[in-house]
Amino acid sequence: MPTNFTAEPVRVRVPATSANLGPGFDALGLALGLYDDVAAEIASGGVRVAVTGQGAGELPDDDRHLVVSAMRAAFDVLGAHPAGLSVECVNRIPQARGLGSSSAAIVAGVLLARALVVDGEDRLDDAGALRLCAEIEGHPDNVAPCLLGGFTLAWSEPGGARAVSLPVAEAVRPTVFVPAERGLTATARAALPATVPHGDAALTAGRAALLVHALTTDPSLLLPATVDRLHQDYRAAGMPGTSALVSALRAADVAAVVSGAGPTVLALSQPPAGFPVGTDWEIWQLPIDVSGARVARGRLGHAERDPVAAGRKS
C-alpha cells in the first residue's frame, strides 16, 4: 500500500515523568506538568533537527537524535519512508536527571511519525504506540505516563507493554528537587543486584500496592507507601547527595523518593516551611499532568517556542 504523508507540519507536547515512585520499580509512573514541545514535517531530503532549551548545543542535529530515531522506528512499523525530515525541539525537561527526557523524546517521535502519515492511526493504534515506545525505551514505566498522563501502572506481556492510567487524589502536590549533576539510567541499573532477599521483595510489593491506594484515595498514607527495598538503597552510593536529601525529607515526614534513576528527588507531599534543602538543588512545584502527550497540526507557535513557557517552577 502506498504511503501518503500530510502536507502540513505536526506538533506534539509531551510531559515530564517520574518513574518507580519508590516501591513501584519499573511499573509505576507519574506524569508531571513540565513539557517539551516538538514539531516535525516532511522535507525533500536529509534530516535537520533544531534544539532550543535543555540540551541545546549538546544533542545531535541529525538522524542520531532520539526523536528522529524514534520516528524512523515508527515509520518502519507504518511502512513509510519519507525522503527527509525537519524537526524542531523546544526542551524544558532536564536531560539525564530522572524526569523522563528520553521517554519524552521517544513518545514525541513515535506520535509525530504516526501523525505525518495520512492513515497513521489506522496502521498504529494507541496500544501499538505504547508497545513500540516501550520497546525502544526498554521498559514501559516512563513512556506510559508520558503517553497517557496521570498515575500509570505498566506491565509487559508476551505481546508487549500494556498500561492503565488512574486519577490522582487532589491533595497530592508533587515537588521535584533537581540537581545540576546528571545521572545515567544504565549506570544506576548496573548497581542493582541480581537477586534480593525474599523479605525485601515481599515488603516492597505490599508497599507498591498501598501506594496505589495512597495516590488515588488516601494521601495520608504516602509516607509508609513509598518505602522501597528493591533499588534505592543499592543506588545510594552512586548518588550520595540524592540519598541524603531523600533521607532528610523522609525524616521530616515527607514522602520523598528518587525520581526514576535519579539524581532528581521527588516529594509527593509538601516539605515543611523552611526545610533546609541547600543551594545545590532547584526546587520546582509541578502539577500532575492528566492529559499525556497531545498532538496538533501546524508548526510551533511563539509561546511553544518559549523555553520556559510550559511548566511551573518555584
ZAVO-510408 format. One line per 10 residues: for each residue x, y, z of N, C-alpha, C. Coordinates in Angstrom, 1 decimal, m for minus. Layout:
! residues N
X,Y,Z,X,Y,Z,X,Y,Z; ...
END
This chain:
! residues 314
0.8,m1.2,0.0,0.0,0.0,0.0,0.9,1.2,0.0; 0.7,2.2,m0.9,1.5,3.4,m0.9,1.2,4.3,0.3; 2.3,5.0,0.7,2.1,5.9,1.9,1.9,7.3,1.4; 0.9,7.9,2.0,0.7,9.4,1.8,1.0,10.1,3.0; 1.8,11.1,2.9,2.2,12.0,4.0,1.4,13.2,4.0; 1.2,13.8,5.2,0.5,15.0,5.3,1.4,16.2,4.8; 0.7,17.2,4.2,1.5,18.3,3.6,1.9,19.3,4.7; 1.1,19.3,5.8,1.3,20.3,6.9,2.2,19.7,8.0; 2.9,20.6,8.7,3.6,20.1,9.9,2.7,19.6,11.0; 3.3,18.8,11.9,2.5,18.4,13.1,3.4,18.7,14.3
2.7,18.9,15.4,3.5,19.2,16.7,2.9,18.3,17.8; 3.7,18.1,18.8,3.3,17.3,20.0,3.9,18.0,21.2; 3.1,18.0,22.3,3.6,18.4,23.6,3.6,17.1,24.5; 4.8,16.9,25.1,5.0,15.7,25.9,5.4,16.1,27.3; 4.8,15.4,28.3,5.1,15.8,29.7,6.4,15.1,30.3; 7.0,15.7,31.2,8.0,15.0,32.1,7.3,13.9,32.9; 8.1,13.0,33.3,7.6,11.9,34.1,8.5,11.5,35.2; 8.0,10.9,36.2,8.8,10.3,37.3,8.4,8.9,37.4; 9.3,8.0,37.4,9.0,6.5,37.4,9.5,5.9,38.7; 9.0,4.7,39.0,9.3,3.9,40.2,8.5,4.4,41.4
8.6,5.7,41.7,7.8,6.3,42.9,8.1,5.5,44.1; 9.3,5.1,44.3,9.7,4.3,45.5,9.6,2.8,45.2; 8.5,2.2,45.7,8.4,0.7,45.6,7.9,0.2,44.2; 7.5,1.0,43.3,6.9,0.6,42.1,8.0,0.5,41.0; 9.1,m0.2,41.2,10.2,m0.3,40.3,9.8,m0.9,39.0; 10.1,m0.1,37.9,9.8,m0.5,36.5,8.3,m0.7,36.2; 7.4,m0.2,37.1,6.0,m0.4,36.9,5.2,0.9,37.1; 5.5,1.7,38.1,4.6,2.8,38.4,5.2,4.1,37.8; 4.4,5.0,37.4,4.9,6.3,36.9,3.9,7.4,37.1; 4.4,8.6,37.0,3.5,9.8,37.2,3.9,10.9,36.2
2.9,11.4,35.5,3.1,12.5,34.5,3.1,13.8,35.2; 4.1,14.7,34.9,4.3,16.0,35.6,4.1,17.1,34.6; 3.6,18.3,35.1,3.3,19.4,34.3,4.5,20.2,33.9; 5.5,19.6,33.2,6.6,20.3,32.6,6.8,19.6,31.3; 6.9,20.4,30.2,6.7,19.9,28.9,7.8,20.2,27.9; 8.1,19.3,27.0,8.8,19.5,25.7,7.8,19.7,24.6; 8.1,20.7,23.7,7.3,20.8,22.5,8.1,20.5,21.3; 7.6,19.6,20.4,8.4,19.1,19.3,7.5,19.2,18.1; 8.0,19.7,17.0,7.3,19.8,15.7,8.1,19.1,14.6; 7.4,18.6,13.6,8.1,17.9,12.5,7.3,18.0,11.2
8.0,18.0,10.1,7.4,18.0,8.8,8.3,17.2,7.8; 7.6,16.7,6.8,8.3,16.0,5.7,9.1,17.0,4.9; 10.4,16.7,4.6,11.3,17.5,3.8,11.7,16.8,2.6; 12.2,17.5,1.6,12.6,16.9,0.3,13.8,16.0,0.4; 14.6,16.1,1.5,15.7,15.3,1.6,16.5,15.7,2.8; 17.3,14.7,3.4,18.1,15.0,4.6,17.3,15.1,5.8; 18.0,15.3,6.9,17.4,15.4,8.3,18.0,16.7,8.9; 17.1,17.5,9.4,17.5,18.7,10.1,16.8,18.7,11.5; 17.5,18.9,12.6,17.0,19.0,13.9,17.5,20.3,14.6; 16.6,21.1,15.0,16.9,22.4,15.7,16.4,22.2,17.2
17.3,22.4,18.1,17.0,22.2,19.6,17.2,23.6,20.3; 16.2,23.9,21.0,16.2,25.1,21.9,16.0,24.6,23.4; 16.6,25.3,24.3,16.4,24.9,25.7,17.3,23.8,26.2; 16.8,22.9,27.0,17.6,21.8,27.5,18.3,21.0,26.4; 19.6,20.8,26.5,20.3,20.0,25.5,20.7,20.8,24.3; 20.4,22.0,24.2,20.8,22.8,23.0,22.3,22.9,23.0; 22.9,22.6,21.8,24.4,22.6,21.6,25.0,21.3,22.0; 24.2,20.4,22.6,24.8,19.1,23.1,24.2,17.9,22.3; 22.9,18.0,22.1,22.2,16.9,21.4,22.5,16.9,19.9; 22.5,15.7,19.2,22.8,15.7,17.8,21.7,16.4,17.0
22.1,16.8,15.8,21.1,17.5,15.0,20.8,16.8,13.7; 20.9,15.4,13.8,20.7,14.6,12.6,20.0,13.3,13.0; 20.2,12.3,12.2,19.5,11.0,12.5,19.8,10.4,13.8; 20.9,10.9,14.5,21.2,10.3,15.8,20.4,10.9,16.9; 19.6,11.9,16.6,18.8,12.5,17.7,17.7,11.5,18.0; 17.4,11.3,19.3,16.4,10.3,19.7,15.1,10.5,19.1; 14.6,11.7,19.0,13.3,12.0,18.4,13.3,11.4,17.0; 14.3,11.6,16.2,14.4,11.1,14.8,14.5,9.6,14.8; 15.3,9.0,15.6,15.4,7.6,15.6,14.1,6.9,16.0; 13.4,7.5,16.9,12.0,7.0,17.3,11.1,7.2,16.1
11.2,8.3,15.4,10.4,8.5,14.2,10.7,7.4,13.2; 11.9,7.1,13.0,12.3,6.1,12.0,11.7,4.8,12.4; 11.8,4.4,13.7,11.2,3.2,14.1,9.7,3.1,13.8; 9.0,4.2,14.1,7.6,4.2,13.8,7.3,4.2,12.3; 8.1,4.9,11.5,7.9,4.8,10.1,8.1,3.4,9.6; 9.0,2.7,10.2,9.2,1.3,9.7,8.0,0.5,10.0; 7.4,0.6,11.2,6.2,m0.1,11.5,5.0,0.3,10.6; 5.0,1.6,10.2,4.0,2.1,9.3,4.2,1.8,7.9; 5.4,1.3,7.6,5.7,1.0,6.2,5.9,2.3,5.4; 6.4,3.3,6.0,6.6,4.7,5.4,8.0,5.0,5.3
8.4,5.7,4.3,9.8,6.0,4.1,9.9,7.5,3.5; 9.8,8.5,4.4,9.9,9.9,3.9,11.3,10.2,3.4; 11.3,11.1,2.4,12.6,11.5,1.8,13.5,12.2,2.8; 12.9,13.1,3.6,13.6,13.8,4.6,12.7,14.3,5.7; 13.3,14.9,6.7,12.6,15.3,7.9,13.2,16.7,8.4; 12.3,17.5,8.8,12.7,18.8,9.6,12.0,18.7,10.9; 12.8,18.8,12.0,12.3,18.6,13.3,12.8,19.8,14.2; 11.9,20.4,15.0,12.2,21.4,15.9,11.8,21.0,17.3; 12.7,21.1,18.2,12.5,20.7,19.6,12.7,21.9,20.6; 11.7,22.2,21.4,11.9,23.1,22.5,11.8,22.3,23.8
12.9,22.1,24.4,13.1,21.2,25.5,13.1,22.0,26.8; 12.2,21.5,27.7,12.2,22.1,29.1,12.5,21.0,30.1; 12.4,19.7,29.8,12.6,18.6,30.7,14.2,18.5,30.8; 14.7,18.5,32.0,16.2,18.4,32.1,16.7,17.1,31.6; 17.8,17.1,31.0,18.4,15.9,30.4,19.1,15.1,31.5; 18.9,13.7,31.5,19.6,12.8,32.3,19.5,13.2,33.8; 18.3,13.5,34.2,18.0,13.8,35.7,17.0,12.9,36.3; 16.4,12.0,35.6,15.4,11.1,36.2,14.0,11.7,36.0; 13.8,12.6,35.0,12.5,13.1,34.8,11.9,12.8,33.4; 12.5,11.7,32.8,11.9,11.1,31.6,12.2,11.8,30.3
13.3,12.5,30.2,13.6,13.2,29.0,13.7,12.3,27.8; 14.3,11.1,28.0,14.4,10.2,26.9,13.1,9.6,26.5; 12.2,9.3,27.5,10.9,8.8,27.1,10.1,9.9,26.4; 10.2,11.1,26.8,9.5,12.2,26.1,9.9,12.3,24.7; 11.2,12.1,24.4,11.7,12.2,23.0,11.2,11.0,22.2; 11.1,9.8,22.8,10.7,8.6,22.1,9.2,8.8,21.8; 8.4,9.2,22.8,7.0,9.3,22.6,6.7,10.4,21.6; 7.4,11.5,21.6,7.2,12.6,20.6,7.5,12.0,19.2; 8.6,11.3,19.1,9.0,10.8,17.8,7.9,9.8,17.2; 7.5,8.9,18.0,6.5,7.9,17.6,5.2,8.6,17.2
4.7,9.5,18.0,3.4,10.2,17.7,3.6,11.1,16.5; 4.7,11.8,16.4,4.9,12.7,15.2,4.9,11.9,13.9; 5.6,10.8,13.9,5.6,9.9,12.7,4.2,9.4,12.4; 3.5,9.0,13.3,2.2,8.5,13.1,1.3,9.6,12.5; 1.4,10.8,13.1,0.6,11.9,12.6,1.0,12.4,11.2; 2.2,12.2,10.8,2.6,12.6,9.5,2.2,11.7,8.4; 1.7,10.5,8.7,1.2,9.5,7.8,m0.3,9.7,7.8; m0.9,9.8,6.6,m2.3,10.1,6.5,m3.2,9.2,7.2; m3.0,7.9,7.1,m3.8,6.9,7.8,m3.0,6.3,9.0; m2.1,7.1,9.6,m1.2,6.5,10.6,m1.9,5.9,11.8
m3.0,6.5,12.3,m3.7,5.9,13.4,m4.3,4.6,13.1; m4.7,4.4,11.9,m5.2,3.1,11.5,m4.2,2.0,11.4; m3.0,2.4,11.1,m1.9,1.5,11.0,m1.2,1.2,12.3; m1.2,2.2,13.2,m0.6,2.1,14.5,m1.5,2.7,15.5; m2.3,1.9,16.2,m3.2,2.5,17.2,m2.5,2.8,18.5; m3.2,3.3,19.5,m2.6,3.8,20.7,m1.9,2.6,21.5; m2.5,1.5,21.5,m1.9,0.3,22.2,m0.6,m0.1,21.5; m0.6,0.0,20.1,0.6,m0.3,19.4,1.7,0.8,19.6; 1.3,2.0,19.8,2.2,3.1,20.0,2.9,2.9,21.4; 2.1,2.5,22.4,2.7,2.2,23.7,3.7,1.0,23.6
3.4,0.0,22.9,4.3,m1.2,22.8,5.6,m0.7,22.1; 5.5,0.1,21.0,6.6,0.5,20.3,7.5,1.4,21.2; 6.9,2.3,21.9,7.7,3.2,22.7,8.4,2.5,23.8; 7.7,1.5,24.4,8.4,0.7,25.5,9.5,m0.2,24.9; 9.3,m0.7,23.7,10.3,m1.5,23.0,11.6,m0.6,22.8; 11.4,0.6,22.3,12.6,1.5,22.1,13.2,1.9,23.4; 12.4,2.2,24.4,13.0,2.6,25.7,13.6,1.5,26.5; 13.0,0.3,26.4,13.5,m0.9,27.1,12.6,m1.3,28.3; 11.7,m0.3,28.7,10.8,m0.6,29.8,9.7,0.4,29.7; 8.5,0.1,30.2,7.3,1.0,30.0,7.0,2.0,31.1
7.8,2.1,32.2,7.3,2.8,33.3,7.3,4.4,33.1; 8.2,4.9,32.2,8.2,6.3,31.9,7.3,6.6,30.6; 7.4,5.8,29.6,6.6,6.1,28.4,5.1,6.0,28.7; 4.7,5.2,29.6,3.3,5.0,29.9,2.7,6.3,30.4; 3.2,7.0,31.4,2.6,8.2,31.9,2.8,9.4,30.9; 3.9,9.3,30.1,4.1,10.3,29.1,3.0,10.2,28.0; 2.6,9.0,27.6,1.6,8.9,26.6,0.2,9.1,27.2; m0.1,8.6,28.4,m1.4,8.5,28.9,m1.8,9.6,29.9; m0.7,10.2,30.6,m1.0,11.2,31.6,m1.4,10.5,32.9; m1.4,11.3,34.0,m1.8,10.8,35.3,m0.8,9.9,36.0
m1.4,9.0,36.8,m0.6,8.0,37.5,m0.8,6.7,36.8; 0.2,6.0,36.3,0.1,4.9,35.5,0.7,3.6,36.1; 0.1,2.5,35.8,0.6,1.2,36.1,0.9,0.5,34.8; 2.1,0.1,34.6,2.6,m0.5,33.4,3.1,m1.9,33.6; 3.0,m2.8,32.7,3.5,m4.1,32.8,3.8,m4.6,31.4; 4.5,m5.7,31.3,4.8,m6.3,30.0,4.3,m7.7,29.9; 3.8,m8.0,28.7,3.2,m9.4,28.4,4.0,m9.9,27.2; 3.8,m11.2,26.8,4.5,m11.7,25.6,4.2,m10.8,24.4; 3.0,m10.2,24.3,2.7,m9.3,23.2,3.2,m7.9,23.3; 3.9,m7.6,24.4,4.4,m6.2,24.5,3.9,m5.5,25.8
4.2,m4.2,25.9,3.8,m3.5,27.1,2.3,m3.1,27.1; 1.8,m3.0,28.3,0.4,m2.5,28.5,0.4,m1.6,29.7; m0.6,m0.7,29.8,m0.6,0.2,30.9,m2.1,0.7,31.1; m2.3,1.2,32.3,m3.6,1.8,32.7,m3.2,3.1,33.4; m4.1,4.1,33.3,m3.9,5.4,33.9,m5.0,5.6,35.0; m4.6,6.0,36.2,m5.6,6.2,37.3,m5.6,7.7,37.7; m6.7,8.2,38.1,m6.7,9.6,38.6,m6.0,9.7,40.0; m5.4,10.8,40.2,m4.6,11.1,41.4,m5.4,11.9,42.3; m5.4,11.6,43.6,m6.1,12.4,44.6,m5.7,13.9,44.6; m6.6,14.7,44.7,m6.4,16.2,44.6,m5.3,16.7,45.6
m5.2,16.1,46.7,m4.3,16.6,47.7,m2.8,16.3,47.4; m2.5,15.5,46.4,m1.1,15.2,46.0,m0.5,16.4,45.3; 0.5,16.9,45.8,1.2,18.1,45.2,2.7,17.8,45.0; 3.1,17.3,43.9,4.5,16.9,43.7,5.4,18.1,43.7; 6.6,17.9,44.3,7.7,18.8,44.3,8.9,18.1,43.8; 9.7,18.6,42.9,10.9,17.9,42.5,12.1,18.8,42.9; 13.2,18.1,43.3,14.4,18.8,43.7,15.5,18.3,42.6; 15.9,19.3,41.8,16.7,18.9,40.6,18.1,19.4,40.8; 19.1,18.5,40.8,20.5,18.9,41.0,21.1,19.3,39.6; 22.3,19.9,39.7,23.0,20.3,38.5,23.6,19.0,37.9
24.0,18.1,38.7,24.7,16.9,38.2,23.7,16.0,37.4; 24.2,15.2,36.5,23.4,14.3,35.7,23.6,12.9,36.2; 22.7,12.0,35.7,22.9,10.6,36.0,22.5,9.8,34.8; 22.9,8.6,34.7,22.6,7.7,33.6,21.9,6.5,34.1; 20.8,6.2,33.4,20.0,5.0,33.8,20.8,3.7,33.7; 21.6,3.6,32.7,22.4,2.4,32.6,23.4,2.2,33.8; 23.9,3.3,34.3,24.8,3.3,35.4,24.0,2.9,36.7; 22.8,3.5,36.8,22.0,3.2,38.0,21.6,1.7,38.0; 21.2,1.2,36.9,20.8,m0.2,36.8,22.0,m1.2,37.1; 23.2,m0.7,36.7,24.3,m1.6,36.9,24.6,m1.8,38.4
24.1,m0.9,39.3,24.3,m1.0,40.7,23.4,m2.0,41.4; 22.4,m2.5,40.6,21.4,m3.4,41.2,21.9,m4.8,41.3; 21.6,m5.5,42.3,22.0,m6.9,42.4,21.1,m7.8,41.6; 21.6,m9.0,41.3,20.8,m9.9,40.5,19.6,m10.5,41.3; 19.8,m10.6,42.6,18.7,m11.1,43.5,18.6,m10.2,44.7; 17.4,m10.2,45.4,17.2,m9.5,46.6,16.6,m10.5,47.6; 16.7,m10.2,48.9,16.1,m11.1,49.9,14.6,m11.2,49.7; 14.0,m12.3,50.0,12.6,m12.5,49.8,11.8,m11.6,50.7; 12.2,m11.3,51.9,11.5,m10.4,52.8,11.5,m9.0,52.2; 12.6,m8.5,51.6,12.6,m7.2,51.0,11.6,m7.1,49.8
11.6,m8.2,49.0,10.7,m8.2,47.8,9.2,m8.2,48.3; 8.9,m9.0,49.3,7.6,m9.0,49.9,7.1,m7.7,50.4; 8.0,m7.1,51.2,7.7,m5.8,51.8,7.4,m4.8,50.7; 8.3,m4.7,49.7,8.2,m3.7,48.6,6.9,m4.0,47.8; 6.5,m5.2,47.6,5.3,m5.5,46.8,4.1,m5.0,47.6; 4.1,m5.2,48.9,3.0,m4.7,49.7,2.9,m3.2,49.7; 4.1,m2.5,49.8,4.1,m1.0,49.7,3.7,m0.5,48.4; 4.0,m1.2,47.3,3.6,m0.7,46.0,2.1,m0.8,45.9; 1.5,m1.9,46.4,0.0,m2.0,46.4,m0.6,m0.8,47.2; 0.0,m0.6,48.4,m0.5,0.5,49.2,m0.4,1.9,48.5
0.7,2.0,47.7,0.9,3.3,47.1,m0.2,3.6,46.1; m0.7,2.6,45.4,m1.9,2.8,44.5,m3.0,3.4,45.3; m3.3,2.9,46.4,m4.4,3.4,47.3,m4.1,4.8,47.8; m2.8,5.0,48.2,m2.4,6.3,48.7,m2.5,7.4,47.7; m2.0,7.2,46.5,m2.0,8.2,45.4,m3.4,8.5,44.9; m4.3,7.5,44.9,m5.6,7.7,44.3,m6.7,8.0,45.3; m6.5,7.7,46.6,m7.6,7.8,47.5,m7.2,8.4,48.8; m6.1,8.0,49.4,m5.7,8.5,50.8,m4.3,8.9,50.9; m4.0,10.2,50.5,m2.6,10.6,50.5,m1.9,10.7,51.9; m2.7,10.5,53.0,m2.1,10.5,54.3,m1.2,9.2,54.5
m1.4,8.3,53.6,m0.6,7.0,53.7,0.6,7.1,52.8; 0.9,8.2,52.2,2.0,8.3,51.2,3.4,7.9,51.8; 3.6,8.4,53.1,5.0,8.1,53.7,5.2,6.6,53.8; 4.4,5.8,54.5,4.6,4.4,54.5,4.5,3.7,53.1; 3.7,4.3,52.2,3.5,3.6,50.9,4.7,3.8,50.0; 5.6,4.7,50.3,6.8,4.9,49.5,8.1,4.3,50.0; 7.9,3.3,50.9,9.1,2.6,51.4,9.5,1.6,50.3; 10.8,1.6,50.0,11.3,0.7,49.0,12.6,m0.1,49.4; 12.7,m1.3,49.1,13.9,m2.1,49.4,14.5,m2.8,48.1; 13.9,m2.4,47.0,14.4,m3.1,45.7,15.5,m2.4,45.0
15.6,m1.0,45.1,16.5,m0.4,44.2,17.2,0.9,44.9; 16.5,1.6,45.7,17.1,2.9,46.1,18.3,2.8,46.9; 18.3,1.9,47.9,19.5,1.7,48.8,20.7,1.2,48.0; 20.5,0.4,47.0,21.6,m0.2,46.2,22.2,0.9,45.3; 21.5,1.9,45.0,22.0,3.0,44.2,22.5,4.2,45.0; 22.4,4.2,46.3,22.7,5.3,47.1,24.1,5.8,47.0; 25.0,4.8,47.0,26.5,5.1,46.9,26.8,6.0,45.7; 26.1,5.7,44.6,26.4,6.5,43.4,25.8,7.8,43.4; 24.8,8.1,44.3,24.1,9.4,44.3,24.0,9.8,45.8; 25.2,10.1,46.4,25.1,10.4,47.9,24.3,11.6,48.2
24.3,12.7,47.4,23.5,13.9,47.7,22.0,13.6,47.6; 21.7,12.8,46.6,20.3,12.4,46.4,19.8,11.5,47.6; 20.6,10.6,47.9,20.2,9.7,49.1,20.1,10.5,50.4; 21.0,11.4,50.6,20.9,12.2,51.8,19.7,13.1,51.8; 19.3,13.7,50.7,18.1,14.5,50.7,16.8,13.7,50.9; 16.8,12.5,50.2,15.6,11.6,50.4,15.5,11.3,51.9; 16.6,10.9,52.5,16.5,10.5,54.0,16.1,11.7,54.8; 16.6,12.9,54.5,16.3,14.1,55.3,14.8,14.4,55.2; 14.3,14.4,54.0,12.9,14.7,53.8,12.0,13.6,54.4; 12.4,12.4,54.3,11.5,11.4,55.0,11.6,11.5,56.5
12.7,11.9,57.0,12.8,12.1,58.5,11.9,13.2,58.9; 11.6,14.1,58.0,10.6,15.2,58.2,9.2,14.9,57.8; 8.9,13.6,57.7,7.6,13.1,57.3,7.1,13.5,55.9; 8.1,13.7,55.0,7.7,14.0,53.6,7.9,12.7,52.8; 7.0,12.3,52.0,7.0,11.1,51.2,7.9,11.4,50.0; 9.3,11.3,50.2,10.3,11.5,49.2,10.9,10.3,48.6; 11.2,10.2,47.3,11.8,9.1,46.7,12.7,9.6,45.6; 13.6,8.7,45.1,14.4,9.0,44.0,13.5,9.0,42.7; 13.6,10.0,41.9,12.8,10.1,40.7,13.5,9.3,39.6; 12.8,8.3,39.2,13.4,7.4,38.2,14.7,6.8,38.6
15.7,6.9,37.8,17.1,6.5,38.1,17.9,7.6,38.8; 17.2,8.7,39.1,17.9,9.9,39.7,18.7,10.7,38.7; 19.4,11.7,39.2,19.5,12.1,40.7,18.4,13.0,41.2; 17.4,13.4,40.4,16.3,14.2,41.0,15.6,13.5,42.1; 15.1,14.2,43.1,14.3,13.7,44.2,12.9,14.2,43.9; 11.9,13.3,44.1,10.5,13.6,44.0,9.9,13.5,45.4; 9.2,14.6,45.8,8.4,14.6,47.0,6.9,14.6,46.7; 6.2,13.6,47.2,4.8,13.5,46.9,3.9,14.3,47.9; 4.5,14.8,48.9,3.8,15.6,49.9,4.7,16.8,50.1; 4.2,17.9,50.6,4.9,19.2,50.6,5.9,19.2,51.8
7.1,19.7,51.5,8.1,19.8,52.6,7.7,20.9,53.6; 8.0,20.8,54.8,7.7,21.8,55.8,8.3,23.2,55.4; 7.7,24.2,55.8,8.2,25.6,55.6,9.6,25.7,56.2; 10.6,26.2,55.4,11.9,26.4,56.0,12.8,25.2,56.0; 12.3,24.1,55.3,13.1,22.9,55.3,14.5,23.2,54.6; 15.6,22.9,55.3,16.9,23.2,54.8,17.4,22.4,53.6; 17.1,22.8,52.4,17.5,22.0,51.2,18.9,22.2,50.8; 19.3,23.5,50.9,20.7,23.8,50.5,20.6,24.4,49.1; 21.8,24.9,48.6,21.8,25.6,47.3,22.1,24.7,46.1; 22.3,23.4,46.3,22.6,22.5,45.2,21.4,22.0,44.4
20.3,22.5,44.8,19.0,21.9,44.2,18.1,23.1,43.7; 17.6,22.9,42.5,16.5,23.7,42.1,15.2,23.0,42.6; 14.3,23.8,43.1,13.0,23.3,43.6,11.9,23.7,42.8; 11.2,22.7,42.2,10.1,23.0,41.3,8.8,22.4,41.8; 7.8,23.1,42.0,6.5,22.6,42.3,5.7,22.4,41.0; 5.4,21.2,40.7,4.8,20.9,39.4,3.4,20.3,39.5; 2.4,20.7,38.7,1.2,20.0,38.8,1.3,18.6,38.2; 0.3,17.8,38.4,0.2,16.5,37.7,m0.4,16.7,36.4; 0.2,16.2,35.4,m0.4,16.2,34.0,m1.4,15.1,33.9; m2.6,15.5,33.4,m3.7,14.5,33.3,m4.0,14.1,31.9
m3.4,14.8,30.9,m3.7,14.5,29.5,m2.7,13.7,28.8; m1.5,13.6,29.2,m0.5,12.9,28.5,m0.1,13.6,27.2; 0.5,12.9,26.3,1.0,13.6,25.0,m0.2,14.1,24.2; 0.0,15.3,23.6,m1.0,15.9,22.9,m0.5,16.3,21.5; m1.2,15.9,20.4,m0.7,16.1,19.1,m1.7,17.1,18.4; m1.1,18.0,17.6,m1.9,19.0,16.9,m1.2,19.3,15.6; m1.9,20.0,14.7,m1.4,20.3,13.4,m0.8,21.7,13.4; 0.2,21.8,12.5,0.9,23.1,12.4,2.2,23.2,13.1; 2.9,24.3,12.9,4.2,24.5,13.5,4.1,25.0,14.9; 5.2,25.0,15.6,5.2,25.6,17.0,4.9,27.1,16.9
4.1,27.5,17.9,3.8,29.0,18.0,4.8,29.7,18.8; 4.6,31.0,19.0,5.5,31.8,19.8,5.6,31.3,21.2; 4.5,31.0,21.9,4.5,30.6,23.3,5.2,29.2,23.4; 4.9,28.3,22.4,5.5,27.0,22.5,7.0,27.0,22.3; 7.5,28.1,21.6,9.0,28.2,21.4,9.7,28.8,22.6; 8.9,29.4,23.5,9.5,29.9,24.7,10.0,28.8,25.6; 11.4,28.8,25.8,11.9,27.6,26.6,11.5,27.5,28.0; 10.8,28.5,28.6,10.3,28.4,30.0,8.8,28.6,30.1; 8.1,28.5,28.9,6.7,28.8,28.9,5.8,27.7,29.5; 6.3,26.4,29.4,5.5,25.3,29.9,6.1,24.7,31.1
5.4,24.7,32.2,5.9,24.2,33.4,6.1,25.3,34.4; 5.8,25.0,35.7,5.8,26.0,36.7,7.0,25.7,37.7; 7.8,26.7,37.9,9.0,26.5,38.8,8.8,27.5,39.9; 9.4,27.1,41.1,9.4,28.0,42.2,10.7,27.8,43.0
END
